[in-house]
Each structure stands twice: as structure tokens, then as C-alpha cells.
Amino acid sequence: MNNKKSDNYNQENVGNIRHLKMPERLWKLVTKAAKNNRSVHDYIITLIEDDLIKRKMLKKSERKKFLSKK
């Protein structure tokens, strides 16, 4: 039941996969903090983007746009 849109998305992003290792204690805290957000992944991206914007390394207009959960 895969649709073409999701197949194209997966094919385009296969080369852009990055992994992040962190201590279990920290992961549990991040997971808990992300409960009110979209996902842990999106929460971590938001934290990183906030820091980069604060350091003027990223413009607000370049921030990733998240799809809202329904």
C-alpha cells in the first residue's frame, strides 16, 4: 500500500541519512520533553535550528517546515 509520493520521498533522502548517538539518560529526557511536540526527531531538529538561528548561522526563513499532526 505504498503510494508514489512516499516512495519518491524515501528515494530522494536515502543519501541524506545521519545518525545521532546520545546517552540513554539524555535520550529519555529528550523523549519526555518531546511528548508535546510532533516526534523526537522533529523536536531535536527544532532545538538545533533554534541554536543555529540564535548564532545567526541559519535564517528563520530556512527553518524546516513541519506538517501538523491531525
C-alpha positions as CSV (number, residue, x, y, z in Angstrom):
1,M,0.0,0.0,0.0
2,N,2.9,2.4,-0.7
3,N,2.0,5.4,-2.7
4,K,4.3,7.1,-5.2
5,K,4.7,10.2,-3.2
6,S,6.2,8.4,-0.2
7,D,8.4,6.2,-2.5
8,N,9.8,9.3,-4.1
9,Y,10.5,10.9,-0.8
10,N,12.3,7.9,0.5
11,Q,14.4,7.6,-2.6
12,E,15.5,11.2,-2.5
13,N,16.5,11.1,1.2
14,V,18.4,7.8,1.3
15,G,21.7,9.6,0.8
16,N,21.0,12.2,3.5
17,I,20.6,9.8,6.5
18,R,22.5,10.9,9.6
19,H,22.7,9.1,12.9
20,L,23.0,10.6,16.4
21,K,24.3,8.8,19.4
22,M,23.5,10.0,22.9
23,P,23.5,8.6,26.4
24,E,20.4,6.7,27.4
25,R,19.7,9.1,30.3
26,L,19.7,12.0,27.9
27,W,17.5,10.2,25.3
28,K,14.9,9.5,28.0
29,L,14.8,13.2,28.9
30,V,14.6,14.3,25.3
31,T,11.8,11.8,24.7
32,K,9.9,13.1,27.7
33,A,10.4,16.7,26.6
34,A,9.2,15.9,23.0
35,K,5.8,14.4,24.2
36,N,4.0,17.7,23.5
37,N,5.7,18.0,20.1
38,R,5.5,16.1,16.8
39,S,8.2,13.5,17.3
40,V,11.5,13.1,19.0
41,H,13.2,13.6,15.6
42,D,11.3,16.8,14.9
43,Y,12.0,18.1,18.4
44,I,15.7,17.6,18.0
45,I,15.7,19.4,14.7
46,T,13.8,22.3,16.3
47,L,16.4,22.5,19.1
48,I,19.3,22.5,16.7
49,E,17.7,25.1,14.4
50,D,16.9,27.3,17.3
51,D,20.5,27.3,18.3
52,L,21.7,28.0,14.8
53,I,19.3,30.9,14.4
54,K,20.5,32.3,17.7
55,R,24.1,32.1,16.4
56,K,23.0,33.7,13.1
57,M,24.2,30.7,11.1
58,L,20.6,30.0,9.9
59,K,17.9,32.3,8.8
60,K,14.4,31.9,10.2
61,S,13.1,31.5,6.6
62,E,15.4,28.5,6.2
63,R,13.8,26.6,9.1
64,K,12.3,23.2,8.2
65,K,8.6,23.4,7.9
66,F,6.8,20.6,9.8
67,L,3.5,19.1,8.8
68,S,1.0,19.5,11.7
69,K,-0.3,16.3,13.3
70,K,-4.1,15.7,13.0
